[in-house]
Amino acid sequence: MIWVFAFTVWVSITAGLYLAMSRDLLRIVLGLAILGGGVNLLLFASGRLGSPEPAIVPIGERVLAASAANPLPQALVLTAIVIGFALLCFSLVLVMRLIHDAGTDDVLALRLAEPPPTDPVKPALPLPGCDPEHPGAATAQPSPR
């Protein structure tokens, strides 16, 4: 049983990381949601998986039975699920609005949203290797685009 659960956690974290490293915005958001689910499973596993007794103190006793599941990871996972769902909904709305405004969901094509180099309020960031304050800036060549 523990090996099946460990394999499930591994698959969900691996799939989440694979999707989060994509160029497509919707895949990135979905990957982060799956990654959050994998982390929730990992946290849930810290509270005893095979315990047959619930995390409830019996009537007349003051402490939880030693063989009962730990209620703290269950409470943390439940809270994390609610927060993760709210962040997923919010990020999906932001991504859909960004796709609507920009006309693309490719992360590299969204560089058009950066300010132009001549903007007086917020100039564009310099290219990698073109930082004038870097000690090797005189010898560094800018990367071609």
matplotlib code that plots the C-alpha trace (Angstrom):
import matplotlib.pyplot as plt

x = [0.0, 2.7, 4.5, 1.4, 0.9, 4.6, 4.3, 1.2, 2.9, 5.9, 3.8, 1.8, 4.8, 6.6, 3.6, 3.2, 6.8, 6.7, 3.6, 4.9, 8.0, 5.9, 5.6, 1.8, 0.2, -2.7, -0.3, 1.8, -1.3, -2.5, 1.0, 1.2, -2.2, -1.1, 2.2, 0.2, -1.9, 1.2, 2.6, -0.7, -0.5, 3.0, 1.9, -1.1, 1.2, 3.0, -0.1, -0.1, -1.7, -2.7, -4.4, -7.8, -8.9, -10.2, -8.6, -11.4, -11.0, -13.4, -16.0, -14.7, -11.0, -8.7, -6.1, -6.2, -5.5, -1.9, -2.9, -5.2, -4.2, -2.6, -5.2, -2.7, -1.7, -5.3, -6.2, -3.2, -4.1, -7.7, -6.7, -4.1, -6.8, -9.1, -6.3, -4.9, -8.4, -8.9, -5.4, -6.1, -9.4, -7.8, -4.8, -7.1, -9.0, -5.8, -4.4, -7.7, -7.7, -4.0, -4.7, -7.6, -5.6, -2.4, -3.9, -1.5, -0.7, 2.9, 5.1, 7.9, 5.5, 4.3, 7.6, 5.7, 4.1, 7.4, 8.0, 10.0, 13.6, 12.7, 9.9, 10.8, 8.9, 10.0, 12.8, 13.1, 15.5, 18.9, 19.7, 21.6, 25.3, 24.7, 24.7, 27.0, 27.8, 29.0, 32.8, 33.1, 30.7, 33.3, 34.1, 30.5, 28.7, 24.9, 23.0, 21.3, 17.5]
y = [0.0, 2.4, 1.8, 2.5, 5.8, 6.7, 6.0, 8.1, 11.0, 10.6, 10.6, 13.7, 15.7, 14.7, 15.5, 18.8, 19.8, 18.7, 20.8, 23.8, 23.9, 24.3, 27.3, 27.3, 29.3, 27.0, 24.0, 26.0, 26.8, 23.2, 21.9, 24.1, 22.8, 19.2, 19.9, 21.4, 18.2, 16.1, 18.1, 17.8, 14.0, 14.1, 16.2, 13.9, 10.8, 12.2, 11.6, 7.7, 6.2, 2.7, 3.8, 2.2, 4.5, 8.0, 11.1, 11.5, 11.4, 8.9, 10.0, 9.9, 10.0, 13.0, 12.0, 10.5, 6.8, 6.0, 4.1, 6.8, 9.0, 12.4, 15.1, 18.0, 16.9, 16.3, 19.8, 21.3, 19.4, 20.5, 24.1, 23.8, 22.3, 25.3, 27.8, 26.0, 25.9, 29.6, 30.4, 28.1, 29.9, 33.3, 32.4, 30.9, 34.1, 36.1, 33.7, 33.8, 37.6, 37.7, 35.4, 37.5, 40.7, 39.4, 37.1, 34.2, 31.8, 31.3, 32.5, 33.6, 35.6, 37.5, 39.4, 42.1, 43.0, 44.3, 48.1, 49.4, 50.5, 54.1, 54.2, 57.0, 55.6, 52.0, 51.1, 47.5, 45.2, 44.8, 41.6, 38.9, 39.7, 43.4, 44.7, 47.8, 47.4, 43.8, 43.4, 41.5, 43.7, 45.0, 41.4, 40.0, 39.7, 40.1, 37.0, 37.2, 37.1]
z = [0.0, 0.9, -2.4, -4.4, -2.5, -3.0, -6.7, -6.9, -5.2, -7.5, -10.6, -9.6, -8.7, -11.9, -14.1, -12.3, -12.8, -16.5, -17.2, -15.1, -17.4, -20.5, -22.8, -22.7, -19.9, -19.3, -19.0, -16.5, -14.3, -14.6, -13.7, -10.7, -9.5, -10.0, -8.2, -5.3, -5.2, -5.0, -2.2, -0.4, -0.8, 0.6, 3.6, 4.1, 4.2, 7.2, 9.4, 9.3, 6.2, 7.5, 10.7, 11.0, 13.8, 13.0, 14.6, 17.1, 20.9, 22.4, 24.9, 28.4, 27.4, 27.3, 24.7, 21.3, 21.0, 20.1, 16.9, 15.6, 12.7, 13.3, 12.8, 12.2, 8.7, 7.8, 8.9, 7.0, 3.8, 4.0, 4.4, 1.6, -0.8, -0.2, -0.6, -3.7, -5.3, -4.7, -6.2, -9.2, -10.0, -9.6, -11.8, -14.5, -14.7, -15.0, -17.7, -19.7, -19.5, -20.6, -23.5, -24.5, -24.4, -25.9, -28.4, -27.6, -24.8, -25.7, -22.9, -25.2, -27.4, -24.3, -24.3, -26.2, -22.9, -21.6, -21.9, -24.8, -24.2, -24.6, -22.0, -19.5, -16.6, -16.7, -19.2, -20.3, -18.5, -20.3, -22.1, -20.2, -20.3, -21.0, -17.5, -17.5, -13.8, -14.2, -13.9, -17.2, -19.1, -21.5, -22.7, -22.7, -26.0, -26.0, -27.0, -30.5, -30.5]

ax = plt.figure().add_subplot(projection="3d")
ax.plot(x, y, z, "-o")
ax.set_aspect("equal")
plt.show()
